Amino acid sequence: MAHRDANPTHHTERVKGELNALIEHLREDITKVDDPQFKAMFETSAEVLGGLVKAFTHYEQKSEAAWKP
């Protein structure tokens, strides 16, 4: 029987959870600071991390979309 850590989905799910928590944190902080550059930086960061979450999901689904530019 294969060890649970050998399953890539186990790892992608954990990392996606951490990324989603960070995305939520970034978006919450946007509402707390009144600085346009800060807001733009945090929103851009949240969007980039969202793209990573999407790529991990495509990998889990064995979708070719994860590897297309």
mmCIF file as Biopython writes it, N, C-alpha, C and O atoms, coordinates in Angstrom:
data_model
#
loop_
_atom_site.group_PDB
_atom_site.id
_atom_site.type_symbol
_atom_site.label_atom_id
_atom_site.label_alt_id
_atom_site.label_comp_id
_atom_site.label_asym_id
_atom_site.label_entity_id
_atom_site.label_seq_id
_atom_site.pdbx_PDB_ins_code
_atom_site.Cartn_x
_atom_site.Cartn_y
_atom_site.Cartn_z
_atom_site.occupancy
_atom_site.B_iso_or_equiv
_atom_site.auth_seq_id
_atom_site.auth_asym_id
_atom_site.pdbx_PDB_model_num
ATOM 1   N N  . MET A ? 1  ? 0.848   -1.193 0.000   1.0 0.0 1  A 1 
ATOM 2   C CA . MET A ? 1  ? 0.000   0.000  0.000   1.0 0.0 1  A 1 
ATOM 3   C C  . MET A ? 1  ? 0.888   1.249  0.000   1.0 0.0 1  A 1 
ATOM 4   O O  . MET A ? 1  ? 1.825   1.355  0.791   1.0 0.0 1  A 1 
ATOM 5   N N  . ALA A ? 2  ? 0.587   2.176  -0.882  1.0 0.0 2  A 1 
ATOM 6   C CA . ALA A ? 2  ? 1.391   3.399  -1.020  1.0 0.0 2  A 1 
ATOM 7   C C  . ALA A ? 2  ? 1.177   4.316  0.174   1.0 0.0 2  A 1 
ATOM 8   O O  . ALA A ? 2  ? 0.079   4.406  0.724   1.0 0.0 2  A 1 
ATOM 9   N N  . HIS A ? 3  ? 2.220   4.973  0.551   1.0 0.0 3  A 1 
ATOM 10  C CA . HIS A ? 3  ? 2.148   5.938  1.643   1.0 0.0 3  A 1 
ATOM 11  C C  . HIS A ? 3  ? 1.352   7.151  1.191   1.0 0.0 3  A 1 
ATOM 12  O O  . HIS A ? 3  ? 1.448   7.551  0.030   1.0 0.0 3  A 1 
ATOM 13  N N  . ARG A ? 4  ? 0.581   7.735  2.071   1.0 0.0 4  A 1 
ATOM 14  C CA . ARG A ? 4  ? -0.263  8.895  1.760   1.0 0.0 4  A 1 
ATOM 15  C C  . ARG A ? 4  ? 0.553   10.045 1.173   1.0 0.0 4  A 1 
ATOM 16  O O  . ARG A ? 4  ? 0.060   10.761 0.301   1.0 0.0 4  A 1 
ATOM 17  N N  . ASP A ? 5  ? 1.779   10.231 1.629   1.0 0.0 5  A 1 
ATOM 18  C CA . ASP A ? 5  ? 2.617   11.326 1.127   1.0 0.0 5  A 1 
ATOM 19  C C  . ASP A ? 5  ? 3.046   11.111 -0.322  1.0 0.0 5  A 1 
ATOM 20  O O  . ASP A ? 5  ? 3.527   12.044 -0.966  1.0 0.0 5  A 1 
ATOM 21  N N  . ALA A ? 6  ? 2.880   9.901  -0.838  1.0 0.0 6  A 1 
ATOM 22  C CA . ALA A ? 6  ? 3.236   9.627  -2.234  1.0 0.0 6  A 1 
ATOM 23  C C  . ALA A ? 6  ? 2.133   10.084 -3.185  1.0 0.0 6  A 1 
ATOM 24  O O  . ALA A ? 6  ? 2.340   10.120 -4.398  1.0 0.0 6  A 1 
ATOM 25  N N  . ASN A ? 7  ? 0.982   10.426 -2.656  1.0 0.0 7  A 1 
ATOM 26  C CA . ASN A ? 7  ? -0.150  10.874 -3.468  1.0 0.0 7  A 1 
ATOM 27  C C  . ASN A ? 7  ? -0.023  12.372 -3.728  1.0 0.0 7  A 1 
ATOM 28  O O  . ASN A ? 7  ? -0.111  13.164 -2.790  1.0 0.0 7  A 1 
ATOM 29  N N  . PRO A ? 8  ? 0.182   12.781 -4.987  1.0 0.0 8  A 1 
ATOM 30  C CA . PRO A ? 8  ? 0.353   14.207 -5.275  1.0 0.0 8  A 1 
ATOM 31  C C  . PRO A ? 8  ? -0.864  15.045 -4.882  1.0 0.0 8  A 1 
ATOM 32  O O  . PRO A ? 8  ? -0.719  16.198 -4.477  1.0 0.0 8  A 1 
ATOM 33  N N  . THR A ? 9  ? -2.060  14.469 -5.000  1.0 0.0 9  A 1 
ATOM 34  C CA . THR A ? 9  ? -3.271  15.230 -4.672  1.0 0.0 9  A 1 
ATOM 35  C C  . THR A ? 9  ? -3.289  15.624 -3.204  1.0 0.0 9  A 1 
ATOM 36  O O  . THR A ? 9  ? -3.784  16.696 -2.856  1.0 0.0 9  A 1 
ATOM 37  N N  . HIS A ? 10 ? -2.761  14.781 -2.352  1.0 0.0 10 A 1 
ATOM 38  C CA . HIS A ? 10 ? -2.665  15.120 -0.926  1.0 0.0 10 A 1 
ATOM 39  C C  . HIS A ? 10 ? -1.885  16.426 -0.752  1.0 0.0 10 A 1 
ATOM 40  O O  . HIS A ? 10 ? -2.267  17.282 0.046   1.0 0.0 10 A 1 
ATOM 41  N N  . HIS A ? 11 ? -0.814  16.569 -1.488  1.0 0.0 11 A 1 
ATOM 42  C CA . HIS A ? 11 ? 0.031   17.763 -1.382  1.0 0.0 11 A 1 
ATOM 43  C C  . HIS A ? 11 ? -0.626  18.977 -2.041  1.0 0.0 11 A 1 
ATOM 44  O O  . HIS A ? 11 ? -0.595  20.077 -1.489  1.0 0.0 11 A 1 
ATOM 45  N N  . THR A ? 12 ? -1.220  18.778 -3.222  1.0 0.0 12 A 1 
ATOM 46  C CA . THR A ? 12 ? -1.842  19.916 -3.897  1.0 0.0 12 A 1 
ATOM 47  C C  . THR A ? 12 ? -3.017  20.454 -3.097  1.0 0.0 12 A 1 
ATOM 48  O O  . THR A ? 12 ? -3.222  21.667 -3.044  1.0 0.0 12 A 1 
ATOM 49  N N  . GLU A ? 13 ? -3.785  19.581 -2.478  1.0 0.0 13 A 1 
ATOM 50  C CA . GLU A ? 13 ? -4.916  20.040 -1.663  1.0 0.0 13 A 1 
ATOM 51  C C  . GLU A ? 13 ? -4.437  20.847 -0.465  1.0 0.0 13 A 1 
ATOM 52  O O  . GLU A ? 13 ? -5.021  21.880 -0.136  1.0 0.0 13 A 1 
ATOM 53  N N  . ARG A ? 14 ? -3.379  20.381 0.187   1.0 0.0 14 A 1 
ATOM 54  C CA . ARG A ? 14 ? -2.842  21.119 1.346   1.0 0.0 14 A 1 
ATOM 55  C C  . ARG A ? 14 ? -2.328  22.489 0.936   1.0 0.0 14 A 1 
ATOM 56  O O  . ARG A ? 14 ? -2.611  23.484 1.603   1.0 0.0 14 A 1 
ATOM 57  N N  . VAL A ? 15 ? -1.573  22.548 -0.157  1.0 0.0 15 A 1 
ATOM 58  C CA . VAL A ? 15 ? -1.015  23.818 -0.604  1.0 0.0 15 A 1 
ATOM 59  C C  . VAL A ? 15 ? -2.134  24.753 -1.048  1.0 0.0 15 A 1 
ATOM 60  O O  . VAL A ? 15 ? -2.086  25.948 -0.757  1.0 0.0 15 A 1 
ATOM 61  N N  . LYS A ? 16 ? -3.136  24.232 -1.747  1.0 0.0 16 A 1 
ATOM 62  C CA . LYS A ? 16 ? -4.267  25.068 -2.151  1.0 0.0 16 A 1 
ATOM 63  C C  . LYS A ? 16 ? -4.963  25.668 -0.933  1.0 0.0 16 A 1 
ATOM 64  O O  . LYS A ? 16 ? -5.374  26.828 -0.963  1.0 0.0 16 A 1 
ATOM 65  N N  . GLY A ? 17 ? -5.096  24.903 0.117   1.0 0.0 17 A 1 
ATOM 66  C CA . GLY A ? 17 ? -5.704  25.429 1.342   1.0 0.0 17 A 1 
ATOM 67  C C  . GLY A ? 17 ? -4.900  26.579 1.923   1.0 0.0 17 A 1 
ATOM 68  O O  . GLY A ? 17 ? -5.462  27.585 2.357   1.0 0.0 17 A 1 
ATOM 69  N N  . GLU A ? 18 ? -3.593  26.428 1.928   1.0 0.0 18 A 1 
ATOM 70  C CA . GLU A ? 18 ? -2.726  27.490 2.441   1.0 0.0 18 A 1 
ATOM 71  C C  . GLU A ? 18 ? -2.773  28.725 1.545   1.0 0.0 18 A 1 
ATOM 72  O O  . GLU A ? 18 ? -2.815  29.855 2.032   1.0 0.0 18 A 1 
ATOM 73  N N  . LEU A ? 19 ? -2.765  28.500 0.234   1.0 0.0 19 A 1 
ATOM 74  C CA . LEU A ? 19 ? -2.848  29.630 -0.698  1.0 0.0 19 A 1 
ATOM 75  C C  . LEU A ? 19 ? -4.180  30.366 -0.542  1.0 0.0 19 A 1 
ATOM 76  O O  . LEU A ? 19 ? -4.211  31.597 -0.521  1.0 0.0 19 A 1 
ATOM 77  N N  . ASN A ? 20 ? -5.271  29.620 -0.433  1.0 0.0 20 A 1 
ATOM 78  C CA . ASN A ? 20 ? -6.587  30.252 -0.264  1.0 0.0 20 A 1 
ATOM 79  C C  . ASN A ? 20 ? -6.663  31.052 1.030   1.0 0.0 20 A 1 
ATOM 80  O O  . ASN A ? 20 ? -7.277  32.118 1.062   1.0 0.0 20 A 1 
ATOM 81  N N  . ALA A ? 21 ? -6.044  30.548 2.099   1.0 0.0 21 A 1 
ATOM 82  C CA . ALA A ? 21 ? -6.013  31.302 3.354   1.0 0.0 21 A 1 
ATOM 83  C C  . ALA A ? 21 ? -5.241  32.608 3.170   1.0 0.0 21 A 1 
ATOM 84  O O  . ALA A ? 21 ? -5.649  33.648 3.687   1.0 0.0 21 A 1 
ATOM 85  N N  . LEU A ? 22 ? -4.140  32.560 2.442   1.0 0.0 22 A 1 
ATOM 86  C CA . LEU A ? 22 ? -3.347  33.767 2.194   1.0 0.0 22 A 1 
ATOM 87  C C  . LEU A ? 22 ? -4.116  34.749 1.311   1.0 0.0 22 A 1 
ATOM 88  O O  . LEU A ? 22 ? -4.073  35.957 1.542   1.0 0.0 22 A 1 
ATOM 89  N N  . ILE A ? 23 ? -4.818  34.234 0.302   1.0 0.0 23 A 1 
ATOM 90  C CA . ILE A ? 23 ? -5.646  35.097 -0.544  1.0 0.0 23 A 1 
ATOM 91  C C  . ILE A ? 23 ? -6.682  35.824 0.302   1.0 0.0 23 A 1 
ATOM 92  O O  . ILE A ? 23 ? -6.878  37.030 0.151   1.0 0.0 23 A 1 
ATOM 93  N N  . GLU A ? 24 ? -7.334  35.101 1.180   1.0 0.0 24 A 1 
ATOM 94  C CA . GLU A ? 24 ? -8.343  35.710 2.061   1.0 0.0 24 A 1 
ATOM 95  C C  . GLU A ? 24 ? -7.711  36.788 2.944   1.0 0.0 24 A 1 
ATOM 96  O O  . GLU A ? 24 ? -8.280  37.865 3.123   1.0 0.0 24 A 1 
ATOM 97  N N  . HIS A ? 25 ? -6.543  36.493 3.489   1.0 0.0 25 A 1 
ATOM 98  C CA . HIS A ? 25 ? -5.839  37.453 4.341   1.0 0.0 25 A 1 
ATOM 99  C C  . HIS A ? 25 ? -5.505  38.728 3.552   1.0 0.0 25 A 1 
ATOM 100 O O  . HIS A ? 25 ? -5.739  39.838 4.032   1.0 0.0 25 A 1 
ATOM 101 N N  . LEU A ? 26 ? -4.963  38.564 2.355   1.0 0.0 26 A 1 
ATOM 102 C CA . LEU A ? 26 ? -4.622  39.724 1.529   1.0 0.0 26 A 1 
ATOM 103 C C  . LEU A ? 26 ? -5.853  40.588 1.255   1.0 0.0 26 A 1 
ATOM 104 O O  . LEU A ? 26 ? -5.797  41.812 1.370   1.0 0.0 26 A 1 
ATOM 105 N N  . ARG A ? 27 ? -6.949  39.953 0.896   1.0 0.0 27 A 1 
ATOM 106 C CA . ARG A ? 27 ? -8.156  40.704 0.555   1.0 0.0 27 A 1 
ATOM 107 C C  . ARG A ? 27 ? -8.769  41.371 1.781   1.0 0.0 27 A 1 
ATOM 108 O O  . ARG A ? 27 ? -9.345  42.453 1.666   1.0 0.0 27 A 1 
ATOM 109 N N  . GLU A ? 28 ? -8.658  40.754 2.938   1.0 0.0 28 A 1 
ATOM 110 C CA . GLU A ? 28 ? -9.135  41.398 4.168   1.0 0.0 28 A 1 
ATOM 111 C C  . GLU A ? 28 ? -8.298  42.632 4.484   1.0 0.0 28 A 1 
ATOM 112 O O  . GLU A ? 28 ? -8.834  43.666 4.883   1.0 0.0 28 A 1 
ATOM 113 N N  . ASP A ? 29 ? -6.996  42.523 4.307   1.0 0.0 29 A 1 
ATOM 114 C CA . ASP A ? 29 ? -6.111  43.645 4.629   1.0 0.0 29 A 1 
ATOM 115 C C  . ASP A ? 29 ? -6.321  44.824 3.683   1.0 0.0 29 A 1 
ATOM 116 O O  . ASP A ? 29 ? -6.065  45.966 4.066   1.0 0.0 29 A 1 
ATOM 117 N N  . ILE A ? 30 ? -6.777  44.577 2.468   1.0 0.0 30 A 1 
ATOM 118 C CA . ILE A ? 30 ? -7.050  45.660 1.520   1.0 0.0 30 A 1 
ATOM 119 C C  . ILE A ? 30 ? -8.049  46.644 2.113   1.0 0.0 30 A 1 
ATOM 120 O O  . ILE A ? 30 ? -7.958  47.848 1.871   1.0 0.0 30 A 1 
ATOM 121 N N  . THR A ? 31 ? -8.994  46.138 2.884   1.0 0.0 31 A 1 
ATOM 122 C CA . THR A ? 31 ? -10.028 46.999 3.471   1.0 0.0 31 A 1 
ATOM 123 C C  . THR A ? 31 ? -9.528  47.779 4.684   1.0 0.0 31 A 1 
ATOM 124 O O  . THR A ? 31 ? -10.206 48.694 5.150   1.0 0.0 31 A 1 
ATOM 125 N N  . LYS A ? 32 ? -8.359  47.430 5.197   1.0 0.0 32 A 1 
ATOM 126 C CA . LYS A ? 32 ? -7.861  48.026 6.435   1.0 0.0 32 A 1 
ATOM 127 C C  . LYS A ? 32 ? -6.902  49.196 6.231   1.0 0.0 32 A 1 
ATOM 128 O O  . LYS A ? 32 ? -6.667  49.972 7.158   1.0 0.0 32 A 1 
ATOM 129 N N  . VAL A ? 33 ? -6.349  49.330 5.032   1.0 0.0 33 A 1 
ATOM 130 C CA . VAL A ? 33 ? -5.318  50.341 4.780   1.0 0.0 33 A 1 
ATOM 131 C C  . VAL A ? 33 ? -5.773  51.249 3.646   1.0 0.0 33 A 1 
ATOM 132 O O  . VAL A ? 33 ? -6.267  50.786 2.618   1.0 0.0 33 A 1 
ATOM 133 N N  . ASP A ? 34 ? -5.598  52.550 3.856   1.0 0.0 34 A 1 
ATOM 134 C CA . ASP A ? 34 ? -6.030  53.523 2.861   1.0 0.0 34 A 1 
ATOM 135 C C  . ASP A ? 34 ? -4.826  54.034 2.068   1.0 0.0 34 A 1 
ATOM 136 O O  . ASP A ? 34 ? -4.443  55.199 2.176   1.0 0.0 34 A 1 
ATOM 137 N N  . ASP A ? 35 ? -4.244  53.151 1.280   1.0 0.0 35 A 1 
ATOM 138 C CA . ASP A ? 35 ? -3.101  53.497 0.442   1.0 0.0 35 A 1 
ATOM 139 C C  . ASP A ? 35 ? -3.300  52.790 -0.897  1.0 0.0 35 A 1 
ATOM 140 O O  . ASP A ? 35 ? -3.267  51.560 -0.946  1.0 0.0 35 A 1 
ATOM 141 N N  . PRO A ? 36 ? -3.505  53.534 -1.979  1.0 0.0 36 A 1 
ATOM 142 C CA . PRO A ? 36 ? -3.800  52.922 -3.280  1.0 0.0 36 A 1 
ATOM 143 C C  . PRO A ? 36 ? -2.728  51.933 -3.765  1.0 0.0 36 A 1 
ATOM 144 O O  . PRO A ? 36 ? -3.065  50.904 -4.350  1.0 0.0 36 A 1 
ATOM 145 N N  . GLN A ? 37 ? -1.462  52.230 -3.533  1.0 0.0 37 A 1 
ATOM 146 C CA . GLN A ? 37 ? -0.401  51.315 -3.969  1.0 0.0 37 A 1 
ATOM 147 C C  . GLN A ? 37 ? -0.442  50.013 -3.175  1.0 0.0 37 A 1 
ATOM 148 O O  . GLN A ? 37 ? -0.259  48.931 -3.732  1.0 0.0 37 A 1 
ATOM 149 N N  . PHE A ? 38 ? -0.683  50.125 -1.882  1.0 0.0 38 A 1 
ATOM 150 C CA . PHE A ? 38 ? -0.828  48.941 -1.029  1.0 0.0 38 A 1 
ATOM 151 C C  . PHE A ? 38 ? -1.985  48.084 -1.511  1.0 0.0 38 A 1 
ATOM 152 O O  . PHE A ? 38 ? -1.849  46.870 -1.659  1.0 0.0 38 A 1 
ATOM 153 N N  . LYS A ? 39 ? -3.131  48.725 -1.757  1.0 0.0 39 A 1 
ATOM 154 C CA . LYS A ? 39 ? -4.322  48.003 -2.219  1.0 0.0 39 A 1 
ATOM 155 C C  . LYS A ? 39 ? -4.053  47.290 -3.539  1.0 0.0 39 A 1 
ATOM 156 O O  . LYS A ? 39 ? -4.429  46.130 -3.706  1.0 0.0 39 A 1 
ATOM 157 N N  . ALA A ? 40 ? -3.404  47.979 -4.480  1.0 0.0 40 A 1 
ATOM 158 C CA . ALA A ? 40 ? -3.094  47.385 -5.777  1.0 0.0 40 A 1 
ATOM 159 C C  . ALA A ? 40 ? -2.129  46.208 -5.631  1.0 0.0 40 A 1 
ATOM 160 O O  . ALA A ? 40 ? -2.300  45.174 -6.276  1.0 0.0 40 A 1 
ATOM 161 N N  . MET A ? 41 ? -1.122  46.371 -4.787  1.0 0.0 41 A 1 
ATOM 162 C CA . MET A ? 41 ? -0.145  45.309 -4.579  1.0 0.0 41 A 1 
ATOM 163 C C  . MET A ? 41 ? -0.806  44.072 -3.966  1.0 0.0 41 A 1 
ATOM 164 O O  . MET A ? 41 ? -0.535  42.948 -4.388  1.0 0.0 41 A 1 
ATOM 165 N N  . PHE A ? 42 ? -1.665  44.277 -2.979  1.0 0.0 42 A 1 
ATOM 166 C CA . PHE A ? 42 ? -2.311  43.147 -2.323  1.0 0.0 42 A 1 
ATOM 167 C C  . PHE A ? 42 ? -3.343  42.495 -3.241  1.0 0.0 42 A 1 
ATOM 168 O O  . PHE A ? 42 ? -3.476  41.271 -3.238  1.0 0.0 42 A 1 
ATOM 169 N N  . GLU A ? 43 ? -4.069  43.279 -4.019  1.0 0.0 43 A 1 
ATOM 170 C CA . GLU A ? 43 ? -5.044  42.698 -4.948  1.0 0.0 43 A 1 
ATOM 171 C C  . GLU A ? 43 ? -4.322  41.912 -6.044  1.0 0.0 43 A 1 
ATOM 172 O O  . GLU A ? 43 ? -4.758  40.821 -6.414  1.0 0.0 43 A 1 
ATOM 173 N N  . THR A ? 44 ? -3.228  42.459 -6.560  1.0 0.0 44 A 1 
ATOM 174 C CA . THR A ? 44 ? -2.450  41.752 -7.570  1.0 0.0 44 A 1 
ATOM 175 C C  . THR A ? 44 ? -1.895  40.450 -7.004  1.0 0.0 44 A 1 
ATOM 176 O O  . THR A ? 44 ? -1.915  39.418 -7.675  1.0 0.0 44 A 1 
ATOM 177 N N  . SER A ? 45 ? -1.408  40.497 -5.793  1.0 0.0 45 A 1 
ATOM 178 C CA . SER A ? 45 ? -0.885  39.291 -5.145  1.0 0.0 45 A 1 
ATOM 179 C C  . SER A ? 45 ? -1.975  38.235 -5.000  1.0 0.0 45 A 1 
ATOM 180 O O  . SER A ? 45 ? -1.739  37.055 -5.261  1.0 0.0 45 A 1 
ATOM 181 N N  . ALA A ? 46 ? -3.156  38.653 -4.589  1.0 0.0 46 A 1 
ATOM 182 C CA . ALA A ? 46 ? -4.275  37.721 -4.440  1.0 0.0 46 A 1 
ATOM 183 C C  . ALA A ? 46 ? -4.635  37.088 -5.787  1.0 0.0 46 A 1 
ATOM 184 O O  . ALA A ? 46 ? -4.925  35.894 -5.858  1.0 0.0 46 A 1 
ATOM 185 N N  . GLU A ? 47 ? -4.616  37.894 -6.850  1.0 0.0 47 A 1 
ATOM 186 C CA . GLU A ? 47 ? -4.935  37.376 -8.186  1.0 0.0 47 A 1 
ATOM 187 C C  . GLU A ? 47 ? -3.886  36.375 -8.659  1.0 0.0 47 A 1 
ATOM 188 O O  . GLU A ? 47 ? -4.230  35.338 -9.226  1.0 0.0 47 A 1 
ATOM 189 N N  . VAL A ? 48 ? -2.623  36.672 -8.432  1.0 0.0 48 A 1 
ATOM 190 C CA . VAL A ? 48 ? -1.543  35.761 -8.837  1.0 0.0 48 A 1 
ATOM 191 C C  . VAL A ? 48 ? -1.670  34.437 -8.084  1.0 0.0 48 A 1 
ATOM 192 O O  . VAL A ? 48 ? -1.560  33.366 -8.680  1.0 0.0 48 A 1 
ATOM 193 N N  . LEU A ? 49 ? -1.898  34.512 -6.792  1.0 0.0 49 A 1 
ATOM 194 C CA . LEU A ? 49 ? -2.056  33.287 -6.003  1.0 0.0 49 A 1 
ATOM 195 C C  . LEU A ? 49 ? -3.288  32.505 -6.446  1.0 0.0 49 A 1 
ATOM 196 O O  . LEU A ? 49 ? -3.284  31.274 -6.435  1.0 0.0 49 A 1 
ATOM 197 N N  . GLY A ? 50 ? -4.343  33.220 -6.837  1.0 0.0 50 A 1 
ATOM 198 C CA . GLY A ? 50 ? -5.537  32.559 -7.362  1.0 0.0 50 A 1 
ATOM 199 C C  . GLY A ? 50 ? -5.215  31.781 -8.631  1.0 0.0 50 A 1 
ATOM 200 O O  . GLY A ? 50 ? -5.765  30.704 -8.860  1.0 0.0 50 A 1 
ATOM 201 N N  . GLY A ? 51 ? -4.331  32.322 -9.447  1.0 0.0 51 A 1 
ATOM 202 C CA . GLY A ? 51 ? -3.887  31.613 -10.641 1.0 0.0 51 A 1 
ATOM 203 C C  . GLY A ? 51 ? -3.157  30.325 -10.295 1.0 0.0 51 A 1 
ATOM 204 O O  . GLY A ? 51 ? -3.311  29.316 -10.984 1.0 0.0 51 A 1 
ATOM 205 N N  . LEU A ? 52 ? -2.370  30.354 -9.240  1.0 0.0 52 A 1 
ATOM 206 C CA . LEU A ? 52 ? -1.686  29.142 -8.784  1.0 0.0 52 A 1 
ATOM 207 C C  . LEU A ? 52 ? -2.689  28.102 -8.295  1.0 0.0 52 A 1 
ATOM 208 O O  . LEU A ? 52 ? -2.554  26.915 -8.591  1.0 0.0 52 A 1 
ATOM 209 N N  . VAL A ? 53 ? -3.690  28.547 -7.550  1.0 0.0 53 A 1 
ATOM 210 C CA . VAL A ? 53 ? -4.731  27.627 -7.085  1.0 0.0 53 A 1 
ATOM 211 C C  . VAL A ? 53 ? -5.402  26.960 -8.288  1.0 0.0 53 A 1 
ATOM 212 O O  . VAL A ? 53 ? -5.649  25.754 -8.286  1.0 0.0 53 A 1 
ATOM 213 N N  . LYS A ? 54 ? -5.691  27.758 -9.306  1.0 0.0 54 A 1 
ATOM 214 C CA . LYS A ? 54 ? -6.320  27.237 -10.520 1.0 0.0 54 A 1 
ATOM 215 C C  . LYS A ? 54 ? -5.410  26.211 -11.201 1.0 0.0 54 A 1 
ATOM 216 O O  . LYS A ? 54 ? -5.888  25.170 -11.652 1.0 0.0 54 A 1 
ATOM 217 N N  . ALA A ? 55 ? -4.132  26.487 -11.278 1.0 0.0 55 A 1 
ATOM 218 C CA . ALA A ? 55 ? -3.181  25.554 -11.887 1.0 0.0 55 A 1 
ATOM 219 C C  . ALA A ? 55 ? -3.129  24.246 -11.100 1.0 0.0 55 A 1 
ATOM 220 O O  . ALA A ? 55 ? -3.081  23.171 -11.698 1.0 0.0 55 A 1 
ATOM 221 N N  . PHE A ? 56 ? -3.137  24.323 -9.782  1.0 0.0 56 A 1 
ATOM 222 C CA . PHE A ? 56 ? -3.135  23.113 -8.956  1.0 0.0 56 A 1 
ATOM 223 C C  . PHE A ? 56 ? -4.410  22.308 -9.204  1.0 0.0 56 A 1 
ATOM 224 O O  . PHE A ? 56 ? -4.362  21.081 -9.285  1.0 0.0 56 A 1 
ATOM 225 N N  . THR A ? 57 ? -5.535  22.986 -9.322  1.0 0.0 57 A 1 
ATOM 226 C CA . THR A ? 57 ? -6.812  22.307 -9.588  1.0 0.0 57 A 1 
ATOM 227 C C  . THR A ? 57 ? -6.768  21.617 -10.944 1.0 0.0 57 A 1 
ATOM 228 O O  . THR A ? 57 ? -7.212  20.476 -11.074 1.0 0.0 57 A 1 
ATOM 229 N N  . HIS A ? 58 ? -6.238  22.298 -11.953 1.0 0.0 58 A 1 
ATOM 230 C CA . HIS A ? 58 ? -6.113  21.683 -13.274 1.0 0.0 58 A 1 
ATOM 231 C C  . HIS A ? 58 ? -5.218  20.447 -13.208 1.0 0.0 58 A 1 
ATOM 232 O O  . HIS A ? 58 ? -5.499  19.433 -13.847 1.0 0.0 58 A 1 
ATOM 233 N N  . TYR A ? 59 ? -4.155  20.537 -12.441 1.0 0.0 59 A 1 
ATOM 234 C CA . TYR A ? 59 ? -3.277  19.375 -12.286 1.0 0.0 59 A 1 
ATOM 235 C C  . TYR A ? 59 ? -4.056  18.207 -11.674 1.0 0.0 59 A 1 
ATOM 236 O O  . TYR A ? 59 ? -3.973  17.076 -12.153 1.0 0.0 59 A 1 
ATOM 237 N N  . GLU A ? 60 ? -4.804  18.490 -10.623 1.0 0.0 60 A 1 
ATOM 238 C CA . GLU A ? 60 ? -5.580  17.436 -9.956  1.0 0.0 60 A 1 
ATOM 239 C C  . GLU A ? 60 ? -6.583  16.792 -10.914 1.0 0.0 60 A 1 
ATOM 240 O O  . GLU A ? 60 ? -6.857  15.595 -10.829 1.0 0.0 60 A 1 
ATOM 241 N N  . GLN A ? 61 ? -7.122  17.597 -11.823 1.0 0.0 61 A 1 
ATOM 242 C CA . GLN A ? 61 ? -8.119  17.108 -12.778 1.0 0.0 61 A 1 
ATOM 243 C C  . GLN A ? 61 ? -7.459  16.516 -14.020 1.0 0.0 61 A 1 
ATOM 244 O O  . GLN A ? 61 ? -8.146  16.081 -14.945 1.0 0.0 61 A 1 
ATOM 245 N N  . LYS A ? 62 ? -6.131  16.500 -14.040 1.0 0.0 62 A 1 
ATOM 246 C CA . LYS A ? 62 ? -5.366  16.020 -15.190 1.0 0.0 62 A 1 
ATOM 247 C C  . LYS A ? 62 ? -5.707  16.790 -16.463 1.0 0.0 62 A 1 
ATOM 248 O O  . LYS A ? 62 ? -5.699  16.243 -17.566 1.0 0.0 62 A 1 
ATOM 249 N N  . SER A ? 63 ? -6.006  18.072 -16.279 1.0 0.0 63 A 1 
ATOM 250 C CA . SER A ? 63 ? -6.387  18.938 -17.397 1.0 0.0 63 A 1 
ATOM 251 C C  . SER A ? 63 ? -5.151  19.465 -18.105 1.0 0.0 63 A 1 
ATOM 252 O O  . SER A ? 63 ? -4.179  19.867 -17.466 1.0 0.0 63 A 1 
ATOM 253 N N  . GLU A ? 64 ? -5.196  19.459 -19.422 1.0 0.0 64 A 1 
ATOM 254 C CA . GLU A ? 64 ? -4.098  20.018 -20.214 1.0 0.0 64 A 1 
ATOM 255 C C  . GLU A ? 64 ? -4.027  21.536 -20.059 1.0 0.0 64 A 1 
ATOM 256 O O  . GLU A ? 64 ? -2.987  22.131 -20.341 1.0 0.0 64 A 1 
ATOM 257 N N  . ALA A ? 65 ? -5.111  22.169 -19.619 1.0 0.0 65 A 1 
ATOM 258 C CA . ALA A ? 65 ? -5.140  23.632 -19.462 1.0 0.0 65 A 1 
ATOM 259 C C  . ALA A ? 65 ? -4.071  24.110 -18.487 1.0 0.0 65 A 1 
ATOM 260 O O  . ALA A ? 65 ? -3.616  25.250 -18.580 1.0 0.0 65 A 1 
ATOM 261 N N  . ALA A ? 66 ? -3.675  23.274 -17.577 1.0 0.0 66 A 1 
ATOM 262 C CA . ALA A ? 66 ? -2.658  23.672 -16.587 1.0 0.0 66 A 1 
ATOM 263 C C  . ALA A ? 66 ? -1.305  23.930 -17.230 1.0 0.0 66 A 1 
ATOM 264 O O  . ALA A ? 66 ? -0.478  24.646 -16.666 1.0 0.0 66 A 1 
ATOM 265 N N  . TRP A ? 67 ? -1.069  23.353 -18.408 1.0 0.0 67 A 1 
ATOM 266 C CA . TRP A ? 67 ? 0.254   23.453 -19.005 1.0 0.0 67 A 1 
ATOM 267 C C  . TRP A ? 67 ? 0.282   24.276 -20.276 1.0 0.0 67 A 1 
ATOM 268 O O  . TRP A ? 67 ? 1.320   24.372 -20.931 1.0 0.0 67 A 1 
ATOM 269 N N  . LYS A ? 68 ? -0.850  24.874 -20.633 1.0 0.0 68 A 1 
ATOM 270 C CA . LYS A ? 68 ? -0.895  25.721 -21.821 1.0 0.0 68 A 1 
ATOM 271 C C  . LYS A ? 68 ? -0.668  27.172 -21.431 1.0 0.0 68 A 1 
ATOM 272 O O  . LYS A ? 68 ? -1.173  27.622 -20.403 1.0 0.0 68 A 1 
ATOM 273 N N  . PRO A ? 69 ? 0.093   27.918 -22.247 1.0 0.0 69 A 1 
ATOM 274 C CA . PRO A ? 69 ? 0.345   29.340 -21.937 1.0 0.0 69 A 1 
ATOM 275 C C  . PRO A ? 69 ? -0.913  30.174 -22.133 1.0 0.0 69 A 1 
ATOM 276 O O  . PRO A ? 69 ? -0.890  31.386 -21.920 1.0 0.0 69 A 1 
#
